[in-house]
């Protein structure tokens, strides 16, 4: 697993969610109770940006439809989401935040719901 230095510690204040990149992978970084968390940036429900969400005591809240995801496991704690989001290992050292990414995590984080979805103009069979 390769760790990417993607932010300065001060860029992720308590209670804030921000978007960063670890190579090609879009990551939502948040800080809750002093601990930095890194997840994929897209909600598993309808691909809303989690970096537009909120830090709560329970987990990361998606601003679109109210799903909440566990910081440690990525599991949805509140509907409508039913699938987990990707969680990345994080290290905070010497004032910087490092996020661990390997091929499997990168693939999971970049997988989007819309990939197989019908598009406007498609007709039903």
Phi, psi and omega in degrees: 000135179258131176263129181255131173280111187242350181200159168274147182306320182293346178282350180237078178289163178307132174081008184245146175243132179223155179263135176219174177236136171249093189066236180272353188269126177278129187233139171260119176256136177220160178233125178226129182052038176083350183260135178274137179237143178234127179224168170300156186267001183242130177297140180285352179279297182222029175063023175293153180285119178289338177291350173265001183276200183225150173276128175234170177296329183279323184168195182276122184264125174282129184285344184285306187229006172089008175295145177238135182243138177296133181297321187279320186255339185081358181293142177289132179259338180223138177292165019271349180297141178237350180248148180287162170261163180282136177245135180251148173291144183231140170234139174240114184220138174050040177078014179231155178250128180245134180242130180274129180224132170237179184300318182295314179295319180299315180298316180296319182289331183269353177287126184242149180300321187291347184307313182258007185284155175292150178252159175303137180095342176292143179256147178287147180282000000 
